[in-house]
Amino acid sequence: MNTNKTILITGARAPAALHLCRLFHSTGHTVIIADSTPYPLSKASTSTDYFYEIPSPKWNTKESIDALLSIIQRHHVDVLIPTCEEIFYIARYKEIFSPFCHVFVDDFHKLSLLHNKWGFIQLTANLGWRVPATYKINNEHAIKTMIHEAPATTPFVLKPIFSRFSDKVEFITKEAAIKENIVDKSNYIIQEFIPGTQHCSYSIAQSGNVLAHSTYKTEFTAGLGATIAFKPIDHAKIEQFVEHMVKELDFSGQIAFDFIVTENGDAIPIECNPRATSGLHLFDEEIVSAFLNAKIDQPLTPKVNAECAIRLAMLVYGLPYVKSKQKRKRWLQVLRSYPDIMYSRTDRKPYFYQFFSMYKLWRESVKHKRTMLEQTTHDIAWDGEPL
């Protein structure tokens, strides 16, 4: 009996998608990739059998969905796996794809609730977990009360309800919060700032059960939010939270959370990304079984030495760490010793192609006057618009 599958992976621009392509290819499956950018990383990989450039899910939603359906029917795709924010568009029109293949996403209403930073905080608090004091910007009275009751040295966090990579997140002092007319920032929330270190989790779940899980500490980032170096750690409270949330939602698919871990070890959830994140890089071929609905008795976890980094990003965003006496030594250590996510002895082209891909990304960002991080998701981001 032939157990090999045909896998369609969207969001081929993401390093996580490249990693998935390599894992599925190495385990004998046919790999098809699709993206609305013409220069995604995985395009250069020998682990992919076909690449399709599709219309933008954000700006040409119907055409994008139609293109994916055509690919699925043409190649008799068995599993569709989104990796980036195109997941929201695919989830919204999941019923179109489901008769032809397994769509590795949960229902749209669950994903939209988790993606909404205000909705996620409310859900988490209702489940009994500690969260930062959080208010919508339109709740002016509650915000003023929170600010005035806080100590003078307490900072606050302003963030859009829909965002990614900590894009447009602002840390403001109490004095600035009092003076600034933050009510004008529509679709924002304001949170109390909780001192601690950021940790992230990535998990795969099926019908409320965690099939695979990784936790890692954020040391180095692209901008404020996107982690670019990874080393697995154990954190019981984070694992407990993930299991609880997945069970309560009866969740299926990929799901990731951000936490602030305080000095006493308490893990406070602050955001959710209901999609693939770089925590996927910490797994090897065994995680393929979690995507194929295989029987898994105990959640899969990364090997102890499964550390890795995106070295180009470490260099591009390395200046603040080089300038810091406290962080320079650690930055150099990670840069030298962590294996590069892009490089593979059996699949070398993406390592070189990434420079071209980043150059094209930079050109587009300059042309449209966006940051490079904004440009990476401009055509696939979903910010709560009706679908």
C-alpha positions in Angstrom: 0.0 0.0 0.0 1.4 3.4 -1.0 1.6 5.6 2.1 3.2 8.6 0.3 1.1 11.7 0.2 0.9 14.8 -1.9 1.3 17.9 0.3 0.5 21.5 -0.6 2.3 24.0 1.6 1.4 27.7 1.3 3.3 30.7 2.6 6.4 29.3 0.8 8.3 32.6 1.7 8.7 31.5 5.4 11.7 29.7 6.7 9.2 27.4 8.5 7.7 26.5 5.2 11.2 25.6 3.8 11.8 23.4 6.8 8.4 21.6 6.3 9.2 21.0 2.6 12.5 19.4 3.5 10.9 17.2 6.2 8.1 16.0 3.9 10.5 15.4 1.0 12.9 13.4 3.2 10.1 11.1 4.3 9.1 10.3 0.7 6.1 12.7 0.1 5.4 14.9 -3.0 5.7 18.5 -2.0 3.9 21.4 -3.8 4.4 25.0 -2.7 2.3 28.1 -3.4 2.8 31.8 -2.6 1.7 35.2 -3.8 5.3 36.4 -4.0 7.4 35.3 -7.0 10.6 34.9 -5.0 9.7 32.7 -1.9 12.6 30.9 -0.2 11.3 27.4 -0.8 11.1 28.0 -4.6 14.9 27.3 -4.8 14.7 24.1 -2.8 15.3 20.6 -4.3 12.7 19.3 -1.8 9.8 20.9 -3.7 8.3 19.3 -6.8 6.1 22.2 -8.0 5.8 25.9 -7.3 2.8 28.0 -8.1 2.6 31.8 -7.8 -1.0 32.6 -6.8 -2.9 35.9 -6.4 -2.7 37.7 -3.1 -5.1 36.3 -0.5 -5.5 39.7 1.0 -6.1 41.8 -2.2 -7.5 39.1 -4.5 -9.1 36.7 -2.1 -11.5 34.9 -4.5 -8.8 34.5 -7.2 -6.4 33.2 -4.6 -8.9 30.6 -3.3 -9.8 29.5 -6.9 -6.1 29.1 -7.7 -5.5 26.9 -4.7 -8.5 24.8 -5.5 -7.3 24.3 -9.1 -3.9 23.1 -7.8 -5.5 20.7 -5.3 -7.7 19.2 -8.0 -4.9 19.0 -10.6 -2.4 17.2 -8.3 -4.9 15.3 -6.2 -3.5 16.9 -3.1 -3.9 14.9 0.2 -3.1 17.6 2.7 -3.1 21.4 2.5 -0.9 23.1 5.1 -0.8 26.9 5.4 2.2 28.4 7.3 1.7 32.2 7.3 -1.3 34.5 7.6 -2.9 33.2 4.4 -4.2 30.6 7.0 -7.1 33.0 7.8 -8.3 33.1 4.2 -8.0 29.4 3.8 -9.8 28.7 7.1 -12.6 31.1 6.0 -13.1 29.1 2.8 -12.2 25.7 4.2 -15.4 24.1 3.1 -14.4 24.6 -0.5 -11.2 22.6 -0.1 -12.4 19.9 2.4 -14.2 17.7 -0.2 -10.8 17.2 -2.0 -8.2 17.1 0.8 -7.5 17.4 4.5 -7.1 21.1 5.4 -4.7 21.4 8.3 -6.5 24.4 9.9 -9.2 24.8 12.5 -12.4 26.8 12.0 -12.1 30.4 11.1 -14.0 31.7 14.2 -11.4 30.1 16.5 -8.5 31.4 14.5 -9.9 34.9 14.4 -10.6 34.9 18.2 -7.0 33.8 18.9 -5.4 36.3 16.4 -7.4 39.2 18.0 -5.2 40.3 20.8 -8.1 41.7 22.8 -10.2 38.6 22.3 -7.3 36.4 23.3 -6.7 38.2 26.5 -10.4 38.1 27.4 -10.5 34.3 26.6 -7.4 33.6 28.7 -8.6 35.6 31.7 -12.0 33.8 31.5 -10.2 30.5 31.7 -8.6 31.6 35.0 -5.1 32.5 33.8 -3.3 35.7 34.9 -3.0 38.2 32.1 -1.7 41.8 31.9 -4.2 44.4 32.7 -5.5 45.2 29.2 -8.0 47.8 27.9 -9.3 48.8 24.5 -8.3 52.4 23.6 -12.0 53.4 23.4 -12.3 52.7 27.2 -10.9 56.0 28.1 -12.1 56.0 31.8 -10.6 52.6 32.5 -7.3 53.5 30.9 -7.0 56.7 32.9 -7.7 54.9 36.1 -5.1 52.2 35.3 -2.5 54.8 34.4 -3.1 57.0 37.5 -3.1 54.1 39.9 0.2 52.8 38.5 3.6 53.8 40.1 5.4 56.6 38.3 8.1 54.3 36.9 5.6 51.8 35.4 5.7 51.7 31.6 2.8 50.7 29.4 2.5 48.8 26.1 0.5 50.1 23.2 -0.2 47.5 20.4 -2.7 47.1 17.5 -5.4 44.5 18.1 -4.2 42.8 14.9 -0.5 42.7 14.2 2.5 40.4 13.8 6.2 40.5 14.7 5.4 43.1 17.4 4.9 45.5 14.5 3.8 49.0 15.7 4.2 48.0 19.4 5.1 51.0 21.5 6.5 51.1 25.0 5.5 54.3 26.7 6.1 55.9 30.1 3.4 56.8 32.5 4.1 60.5 31.8 3.8 60.0 28.1 0.6 57.9 28.5 -1.0 60.8 30.4 0.1 63.4 27.9 -0.5 61.4 24.6 -3.9 61.4 23.1 -4.0 57.6 22.8 -7.7 57.6 22.2 -6.9 58.6 18.6 -5.2 55.2 18.1 -8.2 53.2 16.9 -8.1 49.4 17.0 -5.3 49.5 19.7 -5.1 48.1 23.2 -3.0 49.3 26.1 -1.5 46.9 28.5 0.4 47.0 31.7 4.1 46.2 31.2 5.2 43.1 33.0 8.9 42.8 33.7 10.5 39.4 32.6 11.8 37.5 29.6 9.8 36.6 26.6 9.3 32.9 25.9 7.4 31.3 22.9 5.7 28.0 22.3 4.8 26.2 19.2 2.5 23.2 19.1 0.5 20.9 16.9 -2.9 19.7 18.1 -5.6 17.4 17.0 -9.1 17.5 18.4 -8.0 19.1 21.7 -4.9 16.9 22.2 -1.3 18.2 21.9 0.7 16.1 19.5 3.9 18.1 19.4 5.2 20.9 21.5 8.3 23.1 21.8 9.2 26.0 24.0 12.0 28.5 23.5 13.3 31.7 25.1 13.5 34.9 23.0 17.1 36.1 23.0 17.6 37.7 19.6 14.9 39.2 17.4 14.3 40.8 14.0 12.9 44.1 15.3 10.9 43.9 18.5 9.3 40.6 18.1 10.3 37.9 15.6 12.7 35.5 17.2 15.7 34.5 15.0 17.7 32.0 17.2 16.2 29.0 18.9 17.0 26.5 21.6 14.4 24.3 23.2 13.8 24.5 26.9 11.3 22.9 29.4 8.8 25.1 31.1 6.0 23.2 33.0 3.7 26.2 33.4 3.8 27.0 29.6 3.1 23.3 28.8 0.2 23.4 31.2 -1.3 26.5 29.7 -1.0 25.1 26.1 -2.6 21.9 27.1 -5.5 23.7 28.8 -6.1 26.1 25.9 -6.0 23.4 23.3 -8.4 21.2 25.3 -10.8 24.1 26.0 -11.0 25.0 22.3 -11.0 21.5 21.1 -8.3 22.9 18.8 -6.8 21.2 15.7 -3.8 22.6 13.7 -0.7 24.6 14.5 -0.8 27.1 17.4 1.8 29.3 19.1 1.8 31.5 22.1 4.0 34.3 23.5 4.6 34.6 27.2 6.4 36.8 29.7 8.2 34.7 32.3 8.7 36.6 35.6 11.5 36.3 38.0 9.5 33.8 40.1 9.0 31.6 37.0 5.3 32.5 36.4 4.4 32.3 32.7 2.0 35.0 31.7 0.4 34.6 28.2 0.3 37.8 26.2 -0.4 36.8 22.6 -1.4 33.9 20.3 -0.3 33.0 16.7 -2.7 30.3 15.5 -0.4 29.2 12.7 3.1 27.9 12.1 6.0 29.8 13.8 9.7 29.2 14.0 9.3 26.8 16.9 8.8 24.3 14.1 12.5 24.4 13.3 13.3 22.6 16.5 11.8 19.4 15.2 13.1 16.8 12.7 11.3 14.2 10.5 9.3 12.7 13.3 7.0 15.7 13.4 5.7 14.7 9.9 3.5 12.1 11.6 1.7 14.9 13.6 0.6 16.5 10.3 -0.6 13.2 8.9 -2.9 12.4 11.8 -0.9 9.4 12.9 -1.4 7.9 16.3 0.9 9.6 18.8 0.9 8.4 22.4 3.0 11.1 23.9 3.5 14.7 22.6 6.6 14.9 20.4 9.3 17.3 21.7 12.5 18.6 20.3 15.8 16.8 20.9 17.9 18.5 23.7 20.5 19.8 21.2 18.0 21.0 18.6 19.4 24.6 18.5 19.4 26.6 15.3 19.4 30.2 14.0 18.6 32.3 10.9 22.2 33.6 10.5 21.4 36.2 7.9 18.8 37.7 10.2 21.3 37.5 13.0 23.6 39.7 10.9 21.0 42.1 9.5 19.5 42.8 12.9 22.7 42.3 14.9 23.9 45.9 15.4 22.1 46.5 18.8 23.7 43.3 20.1 27.1 44.1 18.9 26.9 47.5 20.6 25.8 45.9 23.9 28.7 44.7 26.1 26.3 42.4 27.9 24.9 40.8 24.8 27.8 40.9 22.3 29.6 37.7 23.6 26.4 35.7 23.5 25.4 37.0 20.1 28.8 35.9 18.7 28.5 32.5 20.4 25.1 31.9 18.9 26.1 33.2 15.5 29.1 30.8 15.4 27.7 27.7 17.0 24.0 27.4 16.1 23.4 25.6 12.8 21.9 27.9 10.1 18.3 27.1 9.4 18.7 27.9 5.7 21.6 25.7 5.0 21.4 22.0 4.2 24.1 19.9 2.7 21.6 18.1 0.6 19.6 21.3 -0.3 22.1 24.2 -0.6 20.3 26.5 -3.1 17.9 28.2 -0.6 20.9 29.4 1.4 22.1 31.4 -1.6 18.7 32.2 -2.9 17.8 33.9 0.4 20.1 36.9 -0.5 18.2 37.5 -3.7 14.9 37.0 -1.9 15.8 39.5 0.8 17.1 42.0 -1.9 13.8 41.8 -3.7 12.0 42.2 -0.4 14.0 45.3 0.4 13.4 46.8 -3.1 9.7 46.4 -2.6 9.7 47.8 0.9 11.6 50.9 -0.4 9.2 51.3 -3.3 6.1 51.2 -1.1 7.6 53.0 1.9 7.2 50.1 4.3 9.5 48.4 6.7 10.9 45.1 5.6 8.8 43.3 8.2 5.7 45.0 7.0 6.5 44.1 3.4 6.9 40.4 4.3 3.1 40.1 5.1 1.6 43.0 3.1 -0.2 40.7 0.6 -1.3 38.0 3.1 -2.0 39.8 6.4 -5.4 39.7 7.9 -6.4 42.5 10.2 -10.0 41.7 11.0 -11.6 42.8 7.8 -14.8 41.0 6.8 -14.2 37.9 4.7 
